[in-house]
Amino acid sequence: MGDPTKWKSGFGKIIHMAPDFLNLVEEVECEIDHTFRTAGGLQGLFAEENGTKKEGKEKGRKLKELSGPRTLPITGKQVKSGWPTGYLYPIASAVRPLIDYSGDIAKWKFPKPMEIFNQVSIEMVKTLLGFAKEFGRKPNAVGKNQLLWKSLYGTIEVASLRSQAKH
C-alpha cells in the first residue's frame, strides 16, 4: 500500500485554491466573450492579417459553436454567448504559470491573476480561434490539440515573466 500522505505533495498543494480557480475560470469566460465582441468578432480579430476592416452588421460574424446568453453558476455573471468547453479548457488551463508551487501549499504569484490574463486576452482569443479555423471550428478537436494548449500556456508564461520583471 502506498503512502497515504503522498497526495499532499500533489493535489493537496492546490486544493485550497479550488474556489479561486473556479472563479477565475468564469472570469476567463467573461473576458474572452468580451474580447471577442469588442474586437469585432472574427473579422475584427483577424482584420489586420486579412487587410480588411468590416463595418456595421458585417463587423462581427457569429461563431456557430457559441450558445446563447447564460448566467455563470459560480460568479452569477452573464455572458452573451456560452463558449464550448473545448475552447474554454485550454484557455483556463493556461493560467497555470500564475501559480507558485514551491512551498508546502501553492499560491498565486500575483495578487490579481486576471490582470495578467487581461494583458494578453486578445492574443489568447486570436490564437484559440486561429486553431479553431484550422480544425473546422470543431470545439472537441480544438480542445484536444496539444499545440494549442502549449501555445496558450506559453503566452501566459511570457506575460507572467514580463510582469515579474517590471516589479
C-alpha angles and dihedrals in degrees: 000000000000130000108288091209096052092098089067091071091053124024091005089068093061106029092097088058094059095102091048091048094049089051091047092052090056091045088053091052091050091048097049091047090049093044092049092051099042092046089057101257121270095333093049094048094048099032093106092053094046095041090232133113119196124207135201117353091354090060100085116029112195126247109234092212095062117096125218128277117308143175114241111235101223104039098024089227121145125236121193090220131025111228120219116252090240086067098037101049097060091047095045092047090051090077091075093102087064091068124086110213096175099102133059088276128028121247138179114273089215129042090229109031093180089067089066091047092049091056091063103025095116091050090047094051092045091051092048094048092043089058090043090056090052091052097047090259091287105153094203093056092043093051092053096052110113093197090058091051091050093046094051091044090052092050092055092042092055092046089050093051091047090051092048090050091054092056 
